[in-house]
Amino acid sequence: MSELEEVVLQEDELEVLRLKNIEWLDIIRWANEMEISKSTFARIYNDAVYKLSDALINGKVIKMNK
């Protein structure tokens, strides 16, 4: 497994994934929960989804940086 490329999800990326995909909060509540703007939340979410997609499609290891 050490030879596989890694995709690292940062703590804030994990949190936005949790809020949007597990808690199902609307974007205003998501942003308020994290004390960030809606556009920042959307950017972090899009980055996290890209990383997950890259890892799944290209067979990379997903590492969580907490």
C-alpha positions as CSV (number, residue, x, y, z in Angstrom):
1,M,0.0,0.0,0.0
2,S,3.0,2.3,0.5
3,E,3.4,2.4,-3.3
4,L,-0.1,3.8,-4.0
5,E,-0.6,7.6,-4.4
6,E,-2.4,9.3,-1.5
7,V,-5.2,11.8,-1.5
8,V,-5.3,13.7,1.8
9,L,-8.5,15.0,3.2
10,Q,-8.1,17.9,5.6
11,E,-10.2,18.2,8.8
12,D,-12.3,21.0,7.3
13,E,-13.0,18.9,4.2
14,L,-14.1,16.0,6.3
15,E,-16.4,18.3,8.3
16,V,-18.1,19.8,5.2
17,L,-18.6,16.3,3.9
18,R,-20.2,15.3,7.2
19,L,-22.4,18.3,7.3
20,K,-23.6,18.1,3.8
21,N,-23.8,14.3,3.2
22,I,-24.5,12.9,6.7
23,E,-26.4,15.7,8.5
24,W,-28.2,17.0,5.4
25,L,-28.1,20.6,6.6
26,D,-28.9,23.4,4.2
27,I,-26.0,25.6,3.0
28,I,-26.8,28.5,5.3
29,R,-26.8,26.2,8.4
30,W,-23.6,24.4,7.1
31,A,-21.8,27.7,6.8
32,N,-23.1,28.9,10.2
33,E,-22.1,25.6,11.8
34,M,-18.5,26.1,10.6
35,E,-18.5,29.9,11.0
36,I,-17.5,30.5,7.4
37,S,-19.2,32.0,4.4
38,K,-21.4,30.0,2.0
39,S,-18.8,30.5,-0.8
40,T,-16.0,29.2,1.4
41,F,-18.1,26.2,2.4
42,A,-18.8,25.5,-1.3
43,R,-15.2,25.7,-2.2
44,I,-14.1,23.4,0.6
45,Y,-16.9,20.9,-0.3
46,N,-15.9,21.0,-4.0
47,D,-12.3,20.4,-3.2
48,A,-13.2,17.4,-1.0
49,V,-15.5,15.9,-3.6
50,Y,-12.8,16.2,-6.3
51,K,-10.2,14.5,-4.0
52,L,-12.6,11.6,-3.2
53,S,-13.5,11.2,-6.9
54,D,-9.8,11.2,-7.9
55,A,-9.0,8.6,-5.3
56,L,-11.9,6.3,-6.2
57,I,-11.5,6.6,-10.0
58,N,-7.7,6.4,-10.0
59,G,-7.2,3.8,-7.2
60,K,-5.5,6.2,-4.7
61,V,-5.4,5.8,-1.0
62,I,-7.6,8.2,1.0
63,K,-5.8,9.5,4.0
64,M,-7.6,11.7,6.7
65,N,-5.6,14.5,8.2
66,K,-7.2,15.2,11.6
